[in-house]
Amino acid sequence: MTAALPASTDSGTIMPHTAILLAPHGTAVADARLGFERLARDARAAHPEARVLLTPTSRKVRVKMLARGEDAPSPVDVLRGLAKDGVQRLVIQSLHTLAASEYESILAARDELLREFPGLRAAVGRPLLATADDVRAAAEASLSYAPADRTPDEAVVFVAHGASHAADGLLDELFAELARRDPLLLGGRLEGSPSAGNIARTLRQKGVRRAHLLPFMCVGGYHVQVDVASDSPQSWSSIFRREGLTPLPRITGTSEHPPFRTLWLDHLKEAMASLDTRQSAD
């Protein structure tokens, strides 16, 4: 990941007055960033008037990237640089799943920027799940996210990270909506419940023998590759095997699935429109 995804949308040297900063949690696993790159591509196509950049909100991820010589400035540093370069309209689009602590850090960065540059117009696009409408839309996207070759007797388990934040409750709403549509669509959390063991035992009681483990995380980074899919004794795959099930993990993320990217881009479009609404009200 780099904060310098194309410096401008054309071959010239004049930077547009509008910029979009895509702000995911991030990952230090370089080959897991495909979804970020696709979102950046889609954002550039949808908003050719804007410069599109990308940087992680996670300090831990940035430290790992910097240690390897990769470019990983903080969102505040990127935003300040854009404002100093003459950007007048700015949207920070969260690529998080929930409006939890890192999303709140984006709001704080926006507020800090507006205090420093009073003439700037800046808005924040909400994450994947922030409203009841988002939950319904994400449930619909999840249906096509499930493997096309799944058989009727196979379960699909959506594995989210989870958060110690009130926003985490939207995951429960999503999991309940998925279960209403199909009793073999279940959801769990790496941190929180339902846990891997809880879900595996539930499936075994239902007579299920095979389960697709599908990450409900933005990209297939460390948590997906190690905590879900690896042979580590504590991984979800290993726990399912110990419970007598055959796990079928996928190394992917929601950002690699077009319907989820569309939801983030819809939120970006709304945030961009809010800049124009503010301008006409001034």
Backbone as CSV, one residue per row, in Angstrom:
resi,resn,N_x,N_y,N_z,CA_x,CA_y,CA_z,C_x,C_y,C_z
1,MET,0.842,-1.183,0.000,0.000,0.000,0.000,0.875,1.229,0.000
2,THR,0.411,2.224,-0.709,1.172,3.462,-0.731,0.228,4.637,-0.722
3,ALA,0.651,5.703,-0.097,-0.171,6.911,-0.074,-0.107,7.640,-1.399
4,ALA,0.737,7.208,-2.303,0.930,7.929,-3.553,0.354,7.182,-4.731
5,LEU,-0.810,6.592,-4.568,-1.548,6.136,-5.731,-1.736,7.378,-6.586
6,PRO,-1.842,7.219,-7.907,-1.520,8.290,-8.840,-1.624,9.712,-8.328
7,ALA,-0.564,10.463,-8.552,-0.493,11.820,-8.032,-1.517,12.739,-8.677
8,SER,-1.971,12.428,-9.842,-3.026,13.213,-10.463,-3.769,12.315,-11.430
9,THR,-4.890,12.806,-11.926,-5.695,12.008,-12.827,-5.334,12.256,-14.287
10,ASP,-4.365,13.052,-14.538,-3.968,13.265,-15.924,-2.441,13.305,-15.989
11,SER,-1.928,13.602,-17.143,-0.479,13.581,-17.336,0.167,14.927,-17.007
12,GLY,-0.642,15.882,-16.570,-0.098,17.191,-16.264,0.489,17.245,-14.876
13,THR,0.897,18.428,-14.486,1.530,18.593,-13.182,0.660,19.385,-12.217
14,ILE,-0.490,19.890,-12.680,-1.370,20.660,-11.810,-2.266,19.698,-11.039
15,MET,-2.225,19.763,-9.738,-3.032,18.871,-8.927,-4.476,19.349,-8.872
16,PRO,-5.455,18.446,-9.004,-6.857,18.848,-8.908,-7.160,19.478,-7.552
17,HIS,-8.214,20.283,-7.507,-8.618,20.925,-6.264,-9.446,19.990,-5.398
18,THR,-9.771,18.798,-5.910,-10.542,17.808,-5.172,-9.692,16.567,-4.965
19,ALA,-9.736,16.012,-3.772,-8.971,14.800,-3.493,-9.804,13.826,-2.672
20,ILE,-9.522,12.555,-2.860,-10.162,11.473,-2.114,-9.062,10.683,-1.426
21,LEU,-9.171,10.536,-0.123,-8.237,9.693,0.613,-8.975,8.436,1.044
22,LEU,-8.587,7.292,0.488,-9.144,6.009,0.897,-8.400,5.571,2.157
23,ALA,-9.140,5.261,3.211,-8.525,5.011,4.518,-8.976,3.672,5.094
24,PRO,-8.261,2.594,4.759,-8.551,1.301,5.367,-7.745,1.105,6.648
25,HIS,-8.068,0.065,7.394,-7.190,-0.344,8.494,-5.798,-0.605,7.939
26,GLY,-5.732,-1.295,6.799,-4.470,-1.592,6.141,-3.991,-2.995,6.438
27,THR,-2.963,-3.423,5.723,-2.338,-4.715,5.958,-0.867,-4.627,5.577
28,ALA,-0.042,-5.297,6.351,1.386,-5.357,6.029,1.695,-6.480,5.048
29,VAL,0.676,-7.265,4.688,0.840,-8.368,3.735,0.638,-7.806,2.331
30,ALA,1.731,-7.615,1.608,1.668,-6.905,0.328,0.728,-7.569,-0.668
31,ASP,0.740,-8.913,-0.737,-0.083,-9.580,-1.748,-1.562,-9.624,-1.378
32,ALA,-1.920,-9.049,-0.231,-3.326,-9.012,0.184,-3.994,-7.688,-0.174
33,ARG,-3.280,-6.794,-0.863,-3.800,-5.440,-1.102,-4.559,-5.281,-2.406
34,LEU,-4.864,-6.384,-3.049,-5.545,-6.311,-4.340,-6.868,-5.567,-4.237
35,GLY,-7.620,-5.839,-3.180,-8.910,-5.165,-3.028,-8.768,-3.668,-2.887
36,PHE,-7.746,-3.207,-2.158,-7.497,-1.775,-2.041,-7.237,-1.165,-3.417
37,GLU,-6.413,-1.859,-4.199,-6.066,-1.353,-5.525,-7.305,-1.271,-6.412
38,ARG,-8.181,-2.250,-6.300,-9.407,-2.228,-7.104,-10.341,-1.113,-6.658
39,LEU,-10.426,-0.887,-5.368,-11.244,0.223,-4.888,-10.691,1.563,-5.360
40,ALA,-9.368,1.707,-5.337,-8.756,2.943,-5.827,-9.039,3.123,-7.316
41,ARG,-8.935,2.049,-8.075,-9.235,2.108,-9.514,-10.680,2.535,-9.733
42,ASP,-11.599,1.932,-8.992,-13.017,2.256,-9.154,-13.302,3.697,-8.737
43,ALA,-12.635,4.156,-7.684,-12.846,5.535,-7.234,-12.350,6.526,-8.279
44,ARG,-11.209,6.223,-8.893,-10.700,7.115,-9.948,-11.651,7.148,-11.135
45,ALA,-12.209,5.990,-11.485,-13.134,5.938,-12.629,-14.411,6.713,-12.328
46,ALA,-14.894,6.617,-11.090,-16.141,7.292,-10.722,-15.953,8.792,-10.511
47,HIS,-14.729,9.211,-10.149,-14.462,10.621,-9.839,-13.169,11.063,-10.525
48,PRO,-13.200,11.166,-11.846,-11.975,11.517,-12.582,-11.467,12.919,-12.276
49,GLU,-12.295,13.730,-11.656,-11.878,15.095,-11.310,-11.006,15.129,-10.069
50,ALA,-10.901,14.011,-9.361,-10.231,14.001,-8.065,-8.929,13.219,-8.092
51,ARG,-8.003,13.656,-7.279,-6.806,12.886,-7.013,-7.165,11.827,-5.961
52,VAL,-6.756,10.591,-6.166,-7.098,9.499,-5.255,-5.830,8.971,-4.597
53,LEU,-5.840,8.965,-3.267,-4.715,8.450,-2.501,-5.220,7.419,-1.500
54,LEU,-4.274,6.720,-0.889,-4.623,5.622,0.018,-3.563,5.507,1.095
55,THR,-3.990,5.427,2.353,-3.028,5.168,3.433,-3.753,4.493,4.586
56,PRO,-3.075,3.634,5.343,-3.741,2.894,6.418,-3.953,3.738,7.679
57,THR,-5.023,3.429,8.380,-5.284,4.115,9.639,-4.574,3.431,10.805
58,SER,-4.186,2.177,10.642,-3.550,1.434,11.726,-2.089,1.833,11.894
59,ARG,-1.741,2.330,13.071,-0.348,2.687,13.330,0.531,1.434,13.279
60,LYS,0.033,0.321,13.794,0.803,-0.926,13.796,1.161,-1.345,12.377
61,VAL,0.206,-1.245,11.466,0.467,-1.583,10.069,1.492,-0.626,9.478
62,ARG,1.352,0.674,9.757,2.291,1.650,9.191,3.713,1.402,9.677
63,VAL,3.874,1.046,10.960,5.199,0.764,11.500,5.834,-0.413,10.767
64,LYS,5.067,-1.453,10.515,5.595,-2.622,9.807,5.988,-2.262,8.374
65,MET,5.172,-1.449,7.722,5.477,-1.050,6.356,6.728,-0.192,6.298
66,LEU,6.829,0.769,7.218,7.993,1.649,7.233,9.268,0.867,7.507
67,ALA,9.184,-0.156,8.344,10.357,-0.979,8.646,10.864,-1.706,7.413
68,ARG,9.977,-1.902,6.432,10.365,-2.572,5.186,10.657,-1.570,4.070
69,GLY,10.690,-0.307,4.416,11.006,0.709,3.420,9.828,1.131,2.572
70,GLU,8.622,0.787,2.972,7.435,1.177,2.216,6.941,2.540,2.690
71,ASP,6.276,3.240,1.798,5.733,4.559,2.105,4.425,4.383,2.866
72,ALA,4.327,4.916,4.083,3.119,4.734,4.877,2.897,5.907,5.825
73,PRO,2.637,7.096,5.295,2.366,8.248,6.163,1.016,8.092,6.862
74,SER,0.831,8.793,7.950,-0.440,8.741,8.663,-1.505,9.506,7.876
75,PRO,-2.775,9.204,8.120,-3.824,9.972,7.439,-3.714,11.477,7.688
76,VAL,-3.388,11.874,8.913,-3.265,13.305,9.211,-2.167,13.939,8.359
77,ASP,-1.037,13.253,8.214,0.059,13.793,7.406,-0.334,13.909,5.937
78,VAL,-1.041,12.902,5.439,-1.489,12.951,4.039,-2.455,14.104,3.842
79,LEU,-3.416,14.227,4.738,-4.423,15.277,4.619,-3.792,16.662,4.694
80,ARG,-2.864,16.832,5.625,-2.192,18.131,5.754,-1.406,18.459,4.482
81,GLY,-0.745,17.464,3.913,0.001,17.687,2.677,-0.906,18.090,1.530
82,LEU,-2.071,17.455,1.441,-3.021,17.807,0.389,-3.495,19.255,0.552
83,ALA,-3.838,19.627,1.775,-4.321,20.988,2.011,-3.247,22.019,1.677
84,LYS,-2.017,21.731,2.054,-0.919,22.649,1.762,-0.661,22.748,0.266
85,ASP,-0.968,21.675,-0.479,-0.766,21.684,-1.930,-1.910,22.350,-2.687
86,GLY,-2.912,22.824,-1.967,-3.978,23.577,-2.624,-5.283,22.847,-2.812
87,VAL,-5.419,21.655,-2.278,-6.705,20.956,-2.364,-7.747,21.745,-1.572
88,GLN,-8.909,21.953,-2.174,-9.968,22.732,-1.537,-11.155,21.880,-1.107
89,ARG,-11.316,20.723,-1.747,-12.429,19.815,-1.457,-11.837,18.429,-1.211
90,LEU,-12.196,17.843,-0.086,-11.553,16.599,0.306,-12.558,15.649,0.945
91,VAL,-12.525,14.391,0.493,-13.329,13.345,1.129,-12.400,12.251,1.628
92,ILE,-12.573,11.895,2.877,-11.862,10.752,3.438,-12.862,9.598,3.464
93,GLN,-12.618,8.570,2.672,-13.545,7.445,2.601,-13.027,6.289,3.442
94,SER,-13.739,5.988,4.496,-13.394,4.844,5.341,-13.576,3.543,4.559
95,LEU,-12.583,2.673,4.642,-12.706,1.326,4.083,-12.791,0.295,5.210
96,HIS,-13.253,0.741,6.369,-13.442,-0.164,7.489,-14.788,-0.873,7.362
97,THR,-14.946,-1.940,8.121,-16.223,-2.644,8.154,-17.205,-1.938,9.067
98,LEU,-16.726,-1.429,10.205,-17.583,-0.817,11.213,-17.125,0.605,11.544
99,ALA,-18.045,1.391,12.058,-17.723,2.747,12.515,-17.210,2.679,13.950
100,ALA,-16.095,1.977,14.123,-15.517,1.769,15.446,-14.373,2.758,15.678
101,SER,-13.383,2.390,16.497,-12.378,3.355,16.947,-11.552,3.951,15.807
102,GLU,-11.196,3.133,14.804,-10.372,3.694,13.725,-11.183,4.626,12.832
103,TYR,-12.476,4.355,12.693,-13.332,5.295,11.972,-13.405,6.616,12.741
104,GLU,-13.505,6.511,14.063,-13.533,7.725,14.874,-12.227,8.503,14.741
105,SER,-11.117,7.787,14.529,-9.841,8.492,14.332,-9.853,9.279,13.026
106,ILE,-10.580,8.795,12.030,-10.713,9.536,10.773,-11.491,10.829,11.007
107,LEU,-12.581,10.730,11.759,-13.356,11.930,12.072,-12.497,12.947,12.813
108,ALA,-11.674,12.456,13.739,-10.791,13.358,14.489,-9.763,14.007,13.572
109,ALA,-9.249,13.225,12.599,-8.277,13.780,11.653,-8.921,14.851,10.793
110,ARG,-10.155,14.608,10.373,-10.889,15.614,9.581,-11.074,16.890,10.385
111,ASP,-11.477,16.746,11.645,-11.710,17.929,12.484,-10.413,18.706,12.723
112,GLU,-9.319,17.980,12.937,-8.026,18.637,13.127,-7.632,19.414,11.882
113,LEU,-7.898,18.832,10.730,-7.558,19.487,9.467,-8.372,20.758,9.272
114,LEU,-9.669,20.705,9.606,-10.526,21.873,9.414,-10.134,23.011,10.349
115,ARG,-9.641,22.659,11.530,-9.162,23.720,12.431,-7.911,24.390,11.877
116,GLU,-7.072,23.597,11.227,-5.819,24.132,10.702,-6.023,24.875,9.387
117,PHE,-7.020,24.432,8.597,-7.283,25.036,7.285,-8.782,25.389,7.228
118,PRO,-9.197,26.512,7.792,-10.623,26.842,7.914,-11.360,26.915,6.581
119,GLY,-10.677,27.223,5.493,-11.360,27.351,4.210,-11.582,26.032,3.486
120,LEU,-11.076,24.965,4.019,-11.185,23.644,3.382,-12.577,23.064,3.585
121,ARG,-13.074,22.380,2.567,-14.309,21.597,2.695,-13.899,20.131,2.786
122,ALA,-14.330,19.453,3.848,-13.915,18.071,4.052,-15.080,17.259,4.596
123,ALA,-15.237,16.057,4.058,-16.299,15.156,4.499,-15.722,13.753,4.671
124,VAL,-16.422,12.937,5.438,-15.998,11.558,5.672,-17.088,10.618,5.187
125,GLY,-16.696,9.646,4.348,-17.627,8.619,3.881,-17.698,7.489,4.895
126,ARG,-18.909,7.053,5.196,-19.084,6.054,6.255,-18.561,4.674,5.827
127,PRO,-18.264,3.813,6.788,-17.732,2.485,6.482,-18.797,1.563,5.905
128,LEU,-18.462,0.308,5.762,-19.386,-0.637,5.134,-20.697,-0.734,5.900
129,LEU,-20.611,-0.861,7.217,-21.806,-1.007,8.054,-21.911,0.155,9.032
130,ALA,-22.879,1.007,8.821,-23.087,2.115,9.755,-24.567,2.361,10.019
131,THR,-25.449,1.856,9.161,-26.890,2.077,9.302,-27.631,0.772,9.037
132,ALA,-28.937,0.779,9.360,-29.771,-0.396,9.078,-29.824,-0.677,7.580
133,ASP,-29.858,0.379,6.770,-29.845,0.176,5.313,-28.546,-0.483,4.868
134,ASP,-27.436,-0.107,5.501,-26.154,-0.732,5.166,-26.189,-2.233,5.464
135,VAL,-26.815,-2.601,6.579,-26.900,-4.017,6.954,-27.671,-4.790,5.895
136,ARG,-28.803,-4.240,5.465,-29.600,-4.930,4.444,-28.829,-5.037,3.136
137,ALA,-28.140,-3.981,2.757,-27.372,-4.010,1.506,-26.218,-5.000,1.600
138,ALA,-25.550,-5.044,2.758,-24.434,-5.967,2.929,-24.916,-7.409,2.948
139,ALA,-26.088,-7.656,3.499,-26.647,-9.011,3.482,-26.895,-9.456,2.049
140,GLU,-27.409,-8.552,1.241,-27.651,-8.888,-0.165,-26.335,-9.173,-0.879
141,ALA,-25.324,-8.345,-0.620,-24.019,-8.563,-1.243,-23.410,-9.884,-0.785
142,SER,-23.675,-10.267,0.463,-23.097,-11.489,1.015,-23.627,-12.733,0.318
143,LEU,-24.851,-12.663,-0.190,-25.422,-13.836,-0.867,-24.602,-14.212,-2.095
144,SER,-24.146,-13.221,-2.844,-23.332,-13.524,-4.025,-21.864,-13.679,-3.669
145,TYR,-21.488,-13.276,-2.456,-20.117,-13.476,-1.966,-19.886,-14.953,-1.641
146,ALA,-20.942,-15.650,-1.263,-20.836,-17.077,-0.966,-20.367,-17.828,-2.206
147,PRO,-19.574,-18.882,-2.037,-19.028,-19.611,-3.192,-20.120,-20.134,-4.124
148,ALA,-19.917,-19.934,-5.401,-20.910,-20.371,-6.383,-21.036,-21.880,-6.418
149,ASP,-19.984,-22.605,-6.043,-20.025,-24.071,-6.099,-20.493,-24.694,-4.789
150,ARG,-20.981,-23.900,-3.885,-21.505,-24.430,-2.618,-22.706,-25.333,-2.869
151,THR,-22.740,-26.460,-2.183,-23.875,-27.373,-2.286,-24.859,-27.079,-1.154
152,PRO,-26.140,-27.490,-1.294,-27.162,-27.129,-0.301,-26.872,-27.608,1.119
153,ASP,-26.064,-28.664,1.268,-25.786,-29.182,2.610,-24.520,-28.583,3.218
154,GLU,-23.876,-27.644,2.530,-22.671,-26.995,3.038,-23.024,-25.654,3.672
155,ALA,-22.377,-25.370,4.784,-22.588,-24.085,5.446,-21.604,-23.045,4.916
156,VAL,-21.965,-21.789,5.085,-21.055,-20.671,4.820,-20.946,-19.878,6.116
157,VAL,-19.720,-19.747,6.605,-19.481,-19.021,7.845,-18.715,-17.741,7.516
158,PHE,-19.343,-16.596,7.770,-18.708,-15.302,7.534,-17.927,-14.922,8.793
159,VAL,-16.615,-14.788,8.643,-15.741,-14.553,9.790,-15.343,-13.083,9.837
160,ALA,-15.906,-12.347,10.780,-15.557,-10.944,10.976,-14.476,-10.830,12.043
161,HIS,-13.846,-9.670,12.108,-12.841,-9.463,13.148,-13.505,-9.209,14.488
162,GLY,-14.511,-8.329,14.492,-15.146,-7.940,15.742,-14.453,-6.739,16.350
163,ALA,-15.182,-6.013,17.204,-14.624,-4.808,17.825,-15.260,-4.595,19.191
164,SER,-14.476,-4.093,20.121,-14.991,-3.751,21.450,-15.552,-2.334,21.394
165,HIS,-16.635,-2.183,20.665,-17.233,-0.878,20.384,-18.714,-1.102,20.134
166,ALA,-19.514,-0.109,20.430,-20.958,-0.240,20.238,-21.324,-0.555,18.794
167,ALA,-20.500,-0.098,17.852,-20.781,-0.346,16.434,-20.767,-1.830,16.094
168,ASP,-20.133,-2.643,16.937,-20.043,-4.082,16.692,-21.414,-4.737,16.637
169,GLY,-22.410,-4.113,17.261,-23.752,-4.676,17.244,-24.336,-4.827,15.855
170,LEU,-23.864,-4.039,14.896,-24.368,-4.170,13.529,-23.976,-5.515,12.919
171,LEU,-22.881,-6.103,13.397,-22.538,-7.446,12.920,-23.604,-8.451,13.337
172,ASP,-24.110,-8.332,14.563,-25.173,-9.230,15.007,-26.408,-9.071,14.129
173,GLU,-26.719,-7.829,13.769,-27.868,-7.596,12.891,-27.641,-8.232,11.524
174,LEU,-26.424,-8.115,11.013,-26.107,-8.724,9.726,-26.210,-10.245,9.808
175,PHE,-25.625,-10.842,10.849,-25.657,-12.293,10.982,-27.096,-12.796,11.098
176,ALA,-27.933,-12.061,11.829,-29.333,-12.452,11.969,-30.055,-12.365,10.631
177,GLU,-29.768,-11.317,9.860,-30.391,-11.167,8.537,-29.976,-12.302,7.605
178,LEU,-28.708,-12.688,7.648,-28.242,-13.790,6.800,-28.903,-15.094,7.203
179,ALA,-29.035,-15.340,8.507,-29.657,-16.579,8.979,-31.126,-16.643,8.582
180,ARG,-31.799,-15.489,8.529,-33.195,-15.481,8.078,-33.307,-15.905,6.628
181,ARG,-32.315,-15.579,5.843,-32.346,-15.915,4.425,-31.948,-17.362,4.172
182,ASP,-31.075,-17.891,5.030,-30.601,-19.261,4.858,-30.038,-19.721,6.205
183,PRO,-30.608,-20.775,6.829,-30.129,-21.198,8.154,-28.699,-21.717,8.166
184,LEU,-28.122,-21.971,6.995,-26.735,-22.418,6.943,-25.781,-21.288,6.581
185,LEU,-26.260,-20.050,6.679,-25.398,-18.876,6.592,-25.215,-18.357,8.018
186,LEU,-24.003,-18.477,8.537,-23.721,-18.075,9.913,-22.590,-17.054,9.940
187,GLY,-22.507,-16.325,11.038,-21.432,-15.355,11.195,-20.788,-15.468,12.550
188,GLY,-19.486,-15.193,12.597,-18.760,-15.220,13.863,-17.670,-14.178,13.881
189,ARG,-16.952,-14.108,14.988,-15.921,-13.097,15.180,-14.610,-13.730,15.624
190,LEU,-13.508,-13.186,15.138,-12.208,-13.565,15.676,-12.088,-13.113,17.124
191,GLU,-12.589,-11.911,17.399,-12.575,-11.370,18.749,-14.019,-11.134,19.176
192,GLY,-14.535,-12.049,19.995,-15.927,-11.966,20.408,-16.648,-13.255,20.094
193,SER,-17.952,-13.170,20.058,-18.747,-14.357,19.792,-19.762,-14.064,18.687
194,PRO,-20.255,-15.113,18.041,-19.935,-16.526,18.220,-18.479,-16.828,17.833
195,SER,-17.869,-17.737,18.557,-16.496,-18.140,18.286,-16.475,-19.308,17.305
196,ALA,-15.281,-19.675,16.875,-15.142,-20.803,15.956,-15.710,-22.077,16.563
197,GLY,-15.382,-22.333,17.834,-15.873,-23.547,18.477,-17.378,-23.571,18.591
198,ASN,-17.988,-22.425,18.967,-19.447,-22.338,19.068,-20.102,-22.694,17.744
199,ILE,-19.600,-22.092,16.675,-20.209,-22.295,15.358,-19.993,-23.721,14.875
200,ALA,-18.794,-24.247,15.049,-18.509,-25.613,14.603,-19.419,-26.617,15.300
201,ARG,-19.640,-26.461,16.595,-20.505,-27.387,17.318,-21.948,-27.250,16.874
202,THR,-22.381,-26.014,16.616,-23.743,-25.795,16.108,-23.933,-26.498,14.770
203,LEU,-22.961,-26.372,13.897,-23.072,-27.005,12.585,-23.060,-28.521,12.693
204,ARG,-22.230,-29.041,13.565,-22.170,-30.488,13.740,-23.523,-31.023,14.228
205,GLN,-24.170,-30.289,15.143,-25.484,-30.691,15.632,-26.540,-30.664,14.531
206,LYS,-26.336,-29.790,13.533,-27.253,-29.715,12.397,-26.965,-30.794,11.354
207,GLY,-25.901,-31.558,11.561,-25.545,-32.587,10.600,-24.684,-32.095,9.454
208,VAL,-24.179,-30.866,9.573,-23.326,-30.305,8.523,-21.926,-30.900,8.658
209,ARG,-21.315,-31.198,7.528,-19.973,-31.775,7.541,-18.933,-30.905,6.858
210,ARG,-19.370,-29.969,6.023,-18.426,-29.111,5.291,-18.870,-27.661,5.440
211,ALA,-17.899,-26.778,5.675,-18.228,-25.365,5.888,-17.220,-24.468,5.177
212,HIS,-17.732,-23.565,4.362,-16.896,-22.550,3.720,-16.630,-21.448,4.737
213,LEU,-15.367,-21.125,4.967,-14.991,-20.046,5.873,-14.675,-18.827,5.033
214,LEU,-15.549,-17.834,5.108,-15.466,-16.676,4.217,-15.182,-15.422,5.036
215,PRO,-14.027,-14.797,4.846,-13.689,-13.619,5.652,-14.648,-12.459,5.404
216,PHE,-15.181,-11.911,6.496,-15.938,-10.667,6.393,-15.039,-9.542,6.885
217,MET,-13.894,-9.435,6.210,-12.887,-8.414,6.469,-12.495,-7.821,5.123
218,CYS,-11.987,-6.602,5.133,-11.772,-5.882,3.874,-10.812,-6.610,2.936
219,VAL,-9.716,-7.144,3.467,-8.753,-7.852,2.620,-8.292,-9.137,3.311
220,GLY,-7.694,-10.015,2.526,-7.219,-11.280,3.053,-5.808,-11.187,3.601
221,GLY,-5.633,-10.400,4.643,-4.322,-10.191,5.238,-3.988,-11.212,6.309
222,TYR,-3.238,-10.763,7.323,-2.729,-11.677,8.354,-3.844,-12.448,9.041
223,HIS,-4.896,-11.748,9.456,-5.969,-12.425,10.183,-6.597,-13.537,9.342
224,VAL,-6.775,-13.277,8.065,-7.364,-14.290,7.191,-6.393,-15.437,6.969
225,GLN,-5.157,-15.097,6.625,-4.199,-16.130,6.266,-3.772,-16.975,7.452
226,VAL,-3.695,-16.381,8.644,-3.218,-17.109,9.819,-4.368,-17.520,10.740
227,ASP,-5.200,-16.555,11.149,-6.233,-16.844,12.148,-7.401,-17.646,11.593
228,VAL,-7.625,-17.565,10.286,-8.738,-18.309,9.687,-8.254,-19.555,8.945
229,ALA,-7.294,-19.408,8.052,-7.026,-20.455,7.066,-5.804,-21.320,7.340
230,SER,-4.966,-20.965,8.283,-3.706,-21.692,8.450,-3.906,-23.009,9.211
231,ASP,-2.792,-23.746,9.340,-2.784,-24.984,10.131,-2.435,-24.734,11.592
232,SER,-2.341,-23.479,11.991,-2.092,-23.167,13.393,-3.166,-23.819,14.262
233,PRO,-2.801,-24.355,15.416,-3.797,-25.029,16.268,-4.982,-24.155,16.651
234,GLN,-4.766,-22.835,16.697,-5.831,-21.931,17.122,-6.618,-21.334,15.958
235,SER,-6.282,-21.678,14.731,-7.001,-21.114,13.586,-8.412,-21.695,13.508
236,TRP,-9.274,-20.984,12.828,-10.645,-21.477,12.661,-10.656,-22.798,11.891
237,SER,-9.801,-22.919,10.902,-9.753,-24.163,10.141,-9.393,-25.341,11.048
238,SER,-8.409,-25.161,11.916,-7.992,-26.243,12.811,-9.083,-26.576,13.819
239,ILE,-9.742,-25.553,14.354,-10.817,-25.788,15.315,-11.962,-26.547,14.651
240,PHE,-12.319,-26.197,13.427,-13.383,-26.905,12.722,-12.991,-28.364,12.491
241,ARG,-11.746,-28.583,12.124,-11.305,-29.973,11.909,-11.390,-30.786,13.203
242,ARG,-11.015,-30.181,14.319,-11.091,-30.901,15.593,-12.532,-31.234,15.967
243,GLU,-13.463,-30.444,15.470,-14.869,-30.711,15.733,-15.479,-31.661,14.699
244,GLY,-14.645,-32.185,13.815,-15.119,-33.168,12.853,-15.685,-32.611,11.568
245,LEU,-15.447,-31.327,11.316,-15.939,-30.710,10.086,-14.784,-30.512,9.107
246,THR,-15.124,-30.419,7.841,-14.137,-30.095,6.815,-14.227,-28.602,6.516
247,PRO,-13.209,-27.831,6.892,-13.241,-26.393,6.603,-12.788,-26.119,5.174
248,LEU,-13.432,-25.165,4.552,-13.084,-24.761,3.189,-12.807,-23.258,3.208
249,PRO,-11.626,-22.852,3.703,-11.332,-21.421,3.850,-10.997,-20.769,2.517
250,ARG,-11.298,-19.478,2.428,-10.950,-18.693,1.245,-10.060,-17.532,1.669
251,ILE,-8.984,-17.359,0.924,-8.081,-16.225,1.175,-8.569,-15.065,0.313
252,THR,-9.406,-14.251,0.882,-10.000,-13.143,0.140,-10.468,-12.100,1.140
253,GLY,-11.111,-11.063,0.635,-11.680,-10.027,1.484,-12.864,-9.403,0.779
254,THR,-13.687,-8.685,1.529,-14.881,-8.104,0.933,-14.555,-7.108,-0.176
255,SER,-13.404,-6.438,-0.090,-13.056,-5.455,-1.122,-12.758,-6.094,-2.468
256,GLU,-12.570,-7.407,-2.497,-12.347,-8.091,-3.767,-13.660,-8.497,-4.437
257,HIS,-14.772,-8.283,-3.758,-16.081,-8.665,-4.287,-16.803,-7.410,-4.780
258,PRO,-17.107,-7.299,-6.069,-17.669,-6.057,-6.617,-18.883,-5.504,-5.886
259,PRO,-19.869,-6.318,-5.453,-21.012,-5.717,-4.754,-20.639,-4.982,-3.471
260,PHE,-19.631,-5.464,-2.762,-19.184,-4.734,-1.571,-18.466,-3.447,-1.966
261,ARG,-17.659,-3.514,-3.011,-16.989,-2.289,-3.469,-18.032,-1.239,-3.854
262,THR,-19.117,-1.680,-4.449,-20.179,-0.753,-4.827,-20.756,-0.047,-3.607
263,LEU,-20.898,-0.765,-2.499,-21.432,-0.138,-1.286,-20.496,0.950,-0.782
264,TRP,-19.190,0.660,-0.743,-18.237,1.695,-0.329,-18.267,2.884,-1.287
265,LEU,-18.349,2.608,-2.586,-18.371,3.689,-3.565,-19.650,4.511,-3.457
266,ASP,-20.772,3.874,-3.082,-22.003,4.622,-2.837,-21.820,5.585,-1.661
267,HIS,-21.124,5.119,-0.627,-20.867,5.992,0.516,-19.943,7.148,0.122
268,LEU,-18.977,6.851,-0.732,-18.088,7.899,-1.242,-18.884,8.923,-2.051
269,LYS,-19.780,8.455,-2.888,-20.600,9.360,-3.703,-21.431,10.279,-2.819
270,GLU,-21.995,9.736,-1.751,-22.787,10.551,-0.830,-21.920,11.611,-0.150
271,ALA,-20.719,11.218,0.242,-19.826,12.173,0.891,-19.404,13.269,-0.076
272,MET,-19.130,12.903,-1.330,-18.769,13.902,-2.337,-19.927,14.871,-2.553
273,ALA,-21.144,14.344,-2.603,-22.313,15.196,-2.800,-22.510,16.141,-1.625
274,SER,-22.143,15.690,-0.422,-22.305,16.554,0.750,-21.399,17.777,0.672
275,LEU,-20.249,17.669,-0.003,-19.383,18.834,-0.187,-20.089,19.897,-1.009
276,ASP,-20.788,19.462,-2.060,-21.507,20.412,-2.910,-22.681,21.035,-2.161
277,THR,-23.333,20.233,-1.323,-24.457,20.760,-0.538,-23.971,21.832,0.425
278,ARG,-22.836,21.586,1.063,-22.276,22.573,1.985,-21.895,23.843,1.263
279,GLN,-21.332,23.678,0.039,-20.884,24.854,-0.713,-22.074,25.725,-1.096
280,SER,-23.180,25.098,-1.546,-24.329,25.881,-1.971,-25.023,26.546,-0.780
281,ALA,-24.814,25.968,0.422,-25.434,26.551,1.611,-24.628,27.723,2.156
282,ASP,-23.372,27.826,1.777,-22.510,28.907,2.295,-22.848,30.259,1.650
